[in-house]
Amino acid sequence: MAELKCAVDSCTYNSDRLCCKGDILVGGKNARKEQDTCCESFQKRKEGQTSNSMSPSGMISIDCQAVKCVYNKDHRCSAERVDIRGCGADSCRETICATFRER
């Protein structure tokens, strides 16, 4: 599990920069830089909707498709802290895993 900080305020799972989903999937099978990654679990918050009703958690399980990342261990993220970014994102493709580092 990693400490997850999420700056994607438009995501339904974001509550005070913490994730309410419980687990996420980082995409980017062929990623060579952080811009090639994304949070596949992103869901755009509908107008007037507050964050998801689940309690936010600072520690979260992260599955990862970015196999060229130094933190990817058997498709699981081994980083202690992960930053997801994407200010104003409308889709998962507008998000990134800012923690990604190429092997």
C-alpha positions as CSV (number, residue, x, y, z in Angstrom):
1,M,0.0,0.0,0.0
2,A,1.1,3.5,-0.7
3,E,0.3,6.9,0.6
4,L,-1.7,8.5,-2.2
5,K,-2.1,12.2,-2.7
6,C,-4.6,13.1,-5.5
7,A,-4.7,16.5,-7.1
8,V,-7.5,15.6,-9.5
9,D,-10.3,17.6,-8.0
10,S,-12.7,16.7,-10.8
11,C,-12.6,13.0,-9.8
12,T,-15.6,11.6,-7.9
13,Y,-13.3,9.7,-5.7
14,N,-11.3,12.7,-4.5
15,S,-12.0,14.0,-1.0
16,D,-9.6,16.6,0.3
17,R,-6.8,15.2,-1.9
18,L,-7.4,11.7,-0.6
19,C,-8.9,8.8,-2.6
20,C,-12.3,7.3,-1.5
21,K,-12.1,4.4,-4.0
22,G,-9.9,2.0,-1.9
23,D,-7.7,0.9,-4.8
24,I,-6.7,2.4,-8.1
25,L,-5.2,1.3,-11.4
26,V,-2.4,3.3,-13.0
27,G,-2.3,2.8,-16.8
28,G,0.6,3.3,-19.1
29,K,1.8,-0.1,-20.4
30,N,4.4,1.5,-22.7
31,A,5.1,4.6,-20.5
32,R,8.5,6.1,-20.7
33,K,7.6,9.3,-18.8
34,E,4.9,10.4,-16.4
35,Q,2.9,12.0,-19.1
36,D,2.4,8.5,-20.7
37,T,0.6,7.3,-17.5
38,C,-2.9,7.9,-16.2
39,C,-5.3,7.0,-13.4
40,E,-7.5,4.4,-15.1
41,S,-9.8,4.6,-12.0
42,F,-10.7,8.2,-12.6
43,Q,-14.4,9.0,-12.9
44,K,-15.5,12.6,-13.6
45,R,-17.6,14.1,-10.8
46,K,-21.0,15.2,-12.1
47,E,-22.1,18.8,-11.7
48,G,-23.3,19.4,-8.1
49,Q,-22.0,16.0,-7.0
50,T,-19.9,15.8,-3.8
51,S,-17.2,13.3,-3.4
52,N,-18.0,9.6,-3.2
53,S,-19.6,8.6,0.1
54,M,-16.8,6.2,1.1
55,S,-14.3,7.4,3.7
56,P,-11.1,8.7,2.2
57,S,-7.9,6.9,2.9
58,G,-4.3,8.1,2.8
59,M,-3.0,4.6,2.2
60,I,-4.3,2.8,-0.9
61,S,-3.6,-0.3,-3.0
62,I,-2.3,0.5,-6.4
63,D,-2.3,-1.9,-9.4
64,C,0.1,-0.6,-12.1
65,Q,0.4,-1.3,-15.8
66,A,3.4,0.9,-16.2
67,V,5.9,-2.0,-16.3
68,K,8.9,0.3,-17.1
69,C,8.5,2.2,-13.8
70,V,11.1,1.6,-11.1
71,Y,8.3,1.2,-8.6
72,N,6.4,-1.5,-10.5
73,K,6.8,-4.9,-8.8
74,D,4.7,-7.6,-10.5
75,H,2.1,-5.0,-11.6
76,R,1.8,-3.5,-8.1
77,C,3.2,-0.1,-7.0
78,S,5.9,-0.3,-4.4
79,A,6.4,3.4,-3.9
80,E,5.8,4.7,-0.4
81,R,4.1,7.8,-1.7
82,V,2.3,8.4,-5.0
83,D,1.1,11.6,-6.5
84,I,-1.8,11.6,-9.0
85,R,-2.3,14.9,-10.9
86,G,-4.6,16.3,-13.5
87,C,-6.2,19.6,-12.6
88,G,-9.6,20.0,-14.3
89,A,-9.4,16.5,-15.9
90,D,-12.4,15.4,-17.9
91,S,-11.1,11.9,-18.6
92,C,-8.5,9.5,-17.3
93,R,-6.2,10.4,-20.2
94,E,-5.9,13.9,-18.6
95,T,-4.5,12.5,-15.4
96,I,-0.9,11.3,-14.7
97,C,1.0,9.4,-12.1
98,A,3.6,12.1,-11.2
99,T,5.6,9.5,-9.2
100,F,6.5,7.5,-12.4
101,R,10.2,7.0,-12.9
102,E,11.6,5.0,-15.8
103,R,13.9,2.1,-15.1
